[in-house]
Amino acid sequence: MSYFWFLLLPVGPLLGSYLAIKSTKKYQQQLAWFLAFAGAYLLGVTLLNLIPEVFQNFDPYKGLLVLGGFFFQIFLEKYSEGIEHGHMHVHHQLKTKVIPIGIVASMSLHSFTEGIPLGSLWINENTSFYSLLFGIIIHEIPAAFALISILKGIHLSNTSLRNISLIYGSMALLGSALSLYLKNSIQEEFFDYFMAFVIGTFLHISTTILFENSEQHHFTKQKVIAVILGIGVASLISIGLHN
């Protein structure tokens, strides 16, 4: 495996940020469809690849960490306002031209934790590395789009938007770099436990994207197609990597 793959991590958040800076409201409908695809893909990868990988051997502590990750994500939402799910309805609560530190910090922490297990997967040449990598990239596009759209809505300058985009875009890469740096001082089991924690966050994010972002919990034809495509791509990647 090449270190080059890690350099793809900023692509998702930077692309989402760029689209938010350049776009208008007319793109929000397309974002809803992409969110459905991203949520389905993330759920598919979690169920088809990450969970089987982590739970090859029974370990109740891993189950507890899945629950921990699930409820940790709920805790983060107190500060992120659900932006990682693509929500863009909180800017009316924010002060104009004042950077909402709680939102940016919680989003950055979320992204940082997602990147940590990648280091261990890369070291052990585990095929789940690619599924998690692309899961993070795809998920971060709508998350970054929502974050920057909200900051744009409170009239932050383009310079501030670009700086926040760069900071947020680097967080998953920093998380993976930390795990690579600590590879000789931390046992491999730690990363398995952390992967279980990340699985919990992915389960919360993906299910929330699929159901909470659907009007009256109903799926339009376009969203059904997006969900089928997301599950299909996740299935092809998960099955293909293990053949």
Secondary structure, DSSP 8 states (H G I E B T S, - for coil): --GGGGGGTTHHHHHHHHHHHH--GGGHHHHHHHHHHHHHHHHHHIIIIIHHHHTSS--HHHHHHHHHHHHHHHHHHHHHTTGGGT----GGGS-TT---HHHHHHHHHHHHHHHHHHHHHHHTT-THHHHHHHHHHHHHHHHHHHHHHHHHHTT--HHHHHHHHHHHHHHHHHHHHHHHHTTTTS-HHHHHHHHHHHHHHHHHHHHHHHHHTSGGG---HHHHHHHHHHHHHHHHHHHHHT-
